[in-house]
Structures are given as structure tokens and as C-alpha cells.
Amino acid sequence: MKMSDFPIEATNSIPTVEIKGDCEVYVTGCLGILEYERDMIVVEGIGRKIEILGEGLEISEFLASGI
């Protein structure tokens, strides 16, 4: 089996973002939180920054697997 046979997100080499409806976002591959405001959250991913915009944002979980 070659590495190219695996989905890219299975390698943990890039962050992935999953959006559920209009009220939940799950980001894996995070290294940390760079900014945390009520209307903007910026997380550091592997090789990039991920900016989440909205109103009344909250981080409800911060696990080794993601936020």
C-alpha cells in the first residue's frame, strides 16, 4: 500500500475543517489558538492559519485531536 492510497487528512500533515450547519466548526491538526474574540477565532494549523468568523463564538472543546 502506498501513502497516496490514504486520504490526505489521515496523514495529519494538514489541518481539516468540518462545518456542521450554521453553529458548529471542528478543526483538526491545530497547534494552538492565536486569537480568541467573540467574533473571530484564529487557530494555528500545520503550515497555515485558520480564521473563523461569526457572532458569539465560543470554544467548547480543546483536545489533542482538535478544537
DSSP file (Angstrom, degrees, kcal/mol; ACC not computed):
  #  RESIDUE AA STRUCTURE BP1 BP2  ACC     N-H-->O    O-->H-N    N-H-->O    O-->H-N    TCO  KAPPA ALPHA  PHI   PSI    X-CA   Y-CA   Z-CA
    1    1 A M              0   0    0      0, 0.0     2,-0.2     0, 0.0     5,-0.0   0.000 360.0 360.0 360.0 134.0    0.0    0.0    0.0
    2    2 A K    >   -     0   0    0      1,-0.1     3,-1.9     0, 0.0     4,-0.3  -0.611 360.0-116.8 -95.2 156.1    1.3    3.4   -0.9
    3    3 A M  G >  S+     0   0    0      1,-0.3     3,-1.7    -2,-0.2    -1,-0.1   0.835 114.5  64.7 -58.5 -32.4    1.0    6.6    1.1
    4    4 A S  G 3  S+     0   0    0      1,-0.3    -1,-0.3     4,-0.0     4,-0.1   0.623  88.1  69.9 -69.2 -10.6   -1.0    8.1   -1.8
    5    5 A D  G <  S+     0   0    0     -3,-1.9    -1,-0.3     2,-0.1    -2,-0.2   0.628  87.8  79.4 -78.5 -13.9   -3.7    5.4   -1.1
    6    6 A F  S <  S-     0   0    0     -3,-1.7     2,-0.1    -4,-0.3     5,-0.1  -0.668  94.4-102.0 -93.0 148.1   -4.6    7.2    2.2
    7    7 A P    >   -     0   0    0      0, 0.0     3,-1.6     0, 0.0     4,-0.5  -0.426  34.0-118.7 -62.2 145.3   -6.9   10.3    2.4
    8    8 A I  G > >S+     0   0    0      1,-0.3     3,-1.3     2,-0.2     5,-0.6   0.839 112.8  58.6 -57.3 -36.1   -4.7   13.4    2.9
    9    9 A E  G > 5S+     0   0    0      1,-0.3     3,-0.9     2,-0.2    -1,-0.3   0.725  94.6  66.2 -69.2 -19.0   -6.4   14.1    6.3
   10   10 A A  G < 5S+     0   0    0     -3,-1.6    -1,-0.3     1,-0.2    -2,-0.2   0.676  93.1  60.5 -73.8 -16.3   -5.3   10.7    7.6
   11   11 A T  G < 5S-     0   0    0     -3,-1.3    -1,-0.2    -4,-0.5    -2,-0.2   0.594  97.7-136.8 -86.1 -10.5   -1.6   11.8    7.4
   12   12 A N  T < 5S+     0   0    0     -3,-0.9    -3,-0.1    -4,-0.3    -2,-0.1   0.713  70.6 120.8  59.9  22.0   -2.1   14.7    9.9
   13   13 A S  S   <S+     0   0    0     -5,-0.6    -4,-0.1     1,-0.1    -1,-0.1   0.632  72.1  33.3 -90.7 -13.3    0.0   16.8    7.6
   14   14 A I  S    S-     0   0    0     -6,-0.3    -2,-0.2    -5,-0.1    -1,-0.1  -0.985  87.0-109.4-136.4 150.4   -2.7   19.4    7.0
   15   15 A P        -     0   0    0      0, 0.0     2,-0.4     0, 0.0    14,-0.2  -0.446  30.4-150.7 -71.8 151.9   -5.5   20.8    9.2
   16   16 A T  E     -A   28   0A   0     12,-1.4    12,-2.2    -2,-0.1     2,-0.5  -0.954   2.6-153.9-123.3 147.9   -9.0   19.9    8.3
   17   17 A V  E     -A   27   0A   0     -2,-0.4     2,-0.5    10,-0.2    10,-0.2  -0.984   7.0-170.5-123.9 125.9  -12.1   21.9    8.9
   18   18 A E  E     -A   26   0A   0      8,-2.8     8,-2.9    -2,-0.5     2,-0.5  -0.975   6.1-162.2-117.8 125.1  -15.6   20.4    9.3
   19   19 A I  E     -A   25   0A   0     -2,-0.5     2,-0.6     6,-0.2     6,-0.2  -0.925   2.0-165.5-110.5 125.7  -18.6   22.6    9.4
   20   20 A K  E >>  -A   24   0A   0      4,-2.9     3,-1.3    -2,-0.5     4,-1.1  -0.925  57.8 -55.3-112.7 108.7  -21.9   21.4   10.8
   21   21 A G  T 34 S-     0   0    0     -2,-0.6     0, 0.0     1,-0.2     0, 0.0  -0.315  95.9 -48.6  62.0-140.5  -24.8   23.6    9.9
   22   22 A D  T 34 S+     0   0    0      1,-0.1    -1,-0.2    -3,-0.1     3,-0.1   0.131 132.5  49.3-114.5  19.3  -24.5   27.2   10.9
   23   23 A C  T <4 S+     0   0    0     -3,-1.3     2,-0.4     1,-0.2    -2,-0.2   0.421  96.2  59.4-139.6   2.5  -23.4   26.7   14.5
   24   24 A E  E  <  +A   20   0A   0     -4,-1.1    -4,-2.9     2,-0.0     2,-0.4  -0.990  44.4 176.6-143.7 133.7  -20.5   24.2   14.8
   25   25 A V  E     -A   19   0A   0     -2,-0.4     2,-0.5    -6,-0.2    -6,-0.2  -1.000   8.6-166.2-132.2 133.5  -17.0   24.1   13.4
   26   26 A Y  E     -A   18   0A   0     -8,-2.9    -8,-2.8    -2,-0.4     2,-0.5  -0.986   5.8-170.0-122.8 124.3  -14.5   21.3   14.2
   27   27 A V  E     -A   17   0A   0     -2,-0.5    40,-2.3   -10,-0.2     3,-0.3  -0.959   1.4-171.6-117.7 124.7  -10.8   21.8   13.3
   28   28 A T  E     +AB  16  66A   0    -12,-2.2   -12,-1.4    -2,-0.5    38,-0.2  -0.760  65.9  45.8-108.0 160.7   -8.2   19.1   13.5
   29   29 A G  S    S+     0   0    0     36,-0.5    17,-0.9    -2,-0.3     2,-0.3   0.758  76.8 157.4  80.5  25.4   -4.5   19.5   13.1
   30   30 A C  E     -D   45   0B   0     -3,-0.3    15,-0.2    15,-0.2    -1,-0.2  -0.593  31.5-172.8 -85.1 143.0   -4.3   22.5   15.3
   31   31 A L  E     -     0   0B   0     13,-3.8     2,-0.3     1,-0.4    14,-0.2   0.633  65.4 -44.8-102.6 -22.1   -1.2   23.6   17.0
   32   32 A G  E     -D   44   0B   0     12,-1.0    12,-3.0     0, 0.0     2,-0.5  -0.960  59.5 -79.7 171.3 173.9   -2.7   26.3   19.2
   33   33 A I  E     +D   43   0B   0     -2,-0.3    10,-0.3    10,-0.2     3,-0.1  -0.886  31.7 179.0-100.9 123.4   -5.0   29.3   19.4
   34   34 A L  E    S+     0   0B   0      8,-2.8     2,-0.3    -2,-0.5     9,-0.2   0.837  71.5  10.3 -91.4 -39.3   -3.6   32.6   18.1
   35   35 A E  E     -D   42   0B   0      7,-1.8     7,-2.2     2,-0.1     2,-0.3  -0.996  58.1-172.8-141.7 144.6   -6.6   34.9   18.7
   36   36 A Y  E     +D   41   0B   0     -2,-0.3     2,-0.3     5,-0.2     5,-0.2  -0.847  22.3 147.4-143.3 103.2   -9.8   34.4   20.6
   37   37 A E        -     0   0    0      3,-3.0     3,-0.3    -2,-0.3    20,-0.1  -0.788  59.4-104.0-125.6 169.1  -12.5   37.0   20.4
   38   38 A R  S    S+     0   0    0     -2,-0.3    19,-3.2     1,-0.2    18,-0.2   0.735 122.6  30.5 -67.8 -21.8  -16.3   36.9   20.4
   39   39 A D  S    S+     0   0    0      1,-0.2    15,-1.6    17,-0.2     2,-0.3   0.365 124.8  37.4-118.5   4.0  -16.4   37.4   16.7
   40   40 A M  E     - E   0  53B   0     -3,-0.3    -3,-3.0    13,-0.2     2,-0.4  -0.938  51.0-175.6-158.5 132.3  -13.2   35.8   15.5
   41   41 A I  E     -DE  36  52B   0     11,-2.5    11,-3.2    -2,-0.3     2,-0.5  -0.999   8.8-168.3-126.3 129.3  -11.1   32.8   16.4
   42   42 A V  E     -DE  35  51B   0     -7,-2.2    -8,-2.8    -2,-0.4    -7,-1.8  -0.976   7.2-173.6-119.0 123.0   -7.7   32.2   14.7
   43   43 A V  E     -DE  33  50B   0      7,-2.6     7,-2.8    -2,-0.5     2,-0.6  -0.875  24.4-122.6-115.1 149.8   -6.0   28.9   15.2
   44   44 A E  E     -DE  32  49B   0    -12,-3.0   -13,-3.8    -2,-0.3   -12,-1.0  -0.802  32.4-175.2 -91.5 122.2   -2.6   27.8   14.1
   45   45 A G  E >   -DE  30  48B   0      3,-3.3     2,-1.0    -2,-0.6     3,-0.9  -0.529  45.5 -71.3-104.1 177.1   -2.6   24.8   11.8
   46   46 A I  T 3  S-     0   0    0    -17,-0.9     3,-0.1     1,-0.3    -1,-0.0  -0.600 120.0 -11.4 -72.7 105.1    0.3   22.9   10.4
   47   47 A G  T 3  S+     0   0    0     -2,-1.0     2,-0.3     1,-0.1    -1,-0.3   0.507 132.5  49.1  83.5   5.1    1.7   25.4    7.8
   48   48 A R  E <  S-E   45   0B   0     -3,-0.9    -3,-3.3     2,-0.0     2,-0.4  -0.990  73.3-114.4-163.5 167.6   -1.2   27.8    7.9
   49   49 A K  E     -E   44   0B   0     -2,-0.3     2,-0.5    -5,-0.2    -5,-0.2  -0.876  21.4-151.9-108.9 144.8   -3.6   29.9   10.0
   50   50 A I  E     -E   43   0B   0     -7,-2.8    -7,-2.6    -2,-0.4     2,-0.5  -0.978   8.8-162.2-119.6 123.1   -7.3   29.2   10.1
   51   51 A E  E     -E   42   0B   0     -2,-0.5     2,-0.5    -9,-0.2    -9,-0.2  -0.914   2.6-167.4-110.1 125.7   -9.7   32.1   10.8
   52   52 A I  E     -E   41   0B   0    -11,-3.2   -11,-2.5    -2,-0.5     2,-0.3  -0.959   8.0-167.7-114.7 123.3  -13.2   31.5   11.9
   53   53 A L  E     +E   40   0B   0     -2,-0.5     2,-0.3   -13,-0.2   -13,-0.2  -0.860  28.6 103.5-113.1 145.2  -15.6   34.5   11.8
   54   54 A G        -     0   0    0    -15,-1.6     2,-0.4    -2,-0.3     3,-0.3  -0.976  63.4 -71.3 172.7-170.1  -19.1   34.8   13.4
   55   55 A E  S    S+     0   0    0     -2,-0.3   -16,-0.2     1,-0.2    -2,-0.0  -0.926 104.3   2.6-113.1 135.8  -21.1   36.2   16.3
   56   56 A G  S    S-     0   0    0     -2,-0.4   -17,-0.2   -18,-0.2    -1,-0.2   0.864  82.6-173.8  63.7  39.0  -20.8   34.9   19.9
   57   57 A L        +     0   0    0    -19,-3.2     2,-0.3    -3,-0.3    -1,-0.2  -0.369   6.0 178.8 -69.1 143.4  -18.1   32.4   19.1
   58   58 A E        -     0   0    0     -2,-0.1     2,-0.7   -17,-0.0   -17,-0.0  -0.989  28.7-133.7-140.8 147.6  -17.0   30.0   21.9
   59   59 A I        +     0   0    0     -2,-0.3     3,-0.1     1,-0.1    -2,-0.0  -0.922  25.9 174.0-100.0 115.2  -14.5   27.2   22.1
   60   60 A S        +     0   0    0     -2,-0.7     2,-0.3     7,-0.3    -1,-0.1   0.711  65.8  25.6 -96.4 -21.9  -16.3   24.3   23.8
   61   61 A E        -     0   0    0      6,-0.4     2,-0.4     2,-0.0    -1,-0.3  -0.999  50.8-178.4-141.7 139.1  -13.6   21.7   23.4
   62   62 A F        +     0   0    0     -2,-0.3     5,-0.2    -3,-0.1     2,-0.2  -0.826  28.0 159.2-135.9  97.2   -9.8   21.8   23.1
   63   63 A L  B >   -C   66   0A   0      3,-2.8     3,-0.7    -2,-0.4    -2,-0.0  -0.617  56.9-103.6-113.4 169.6   -8.5   18.3   22.7
   64   64 A A  T 3  S+     0   0    0      1,-0.2   -35,-0.2    -2,-0.2   -34,-0.1   0.811 123.1  53.3 -61.2 -29.1   -5.3   16.8   21.3
   65   65 A S  T 3  S-     0   0    0      1,-0.3   -36,-0.5   -37,-0.1     2,-0.3   0.685 124.7 -70.6 -82.7 -18.4   -7.3   15.8   18.3
   66   66 A G  B <    BC  28  63A   0     -3,-0.7    -3,-2.8   -38,-0.2    -1,-0.3  -0.944 360.0 360.0 156.3-176.5   -8.7   19.3   17.6
   67   67 A I              0   0    0    -40,-2.3    -6,-0.4    -2,-0.3    -7,-0.3   0.326 360.0 360.0-122.2 360.0  -11.0   22.1   18.7
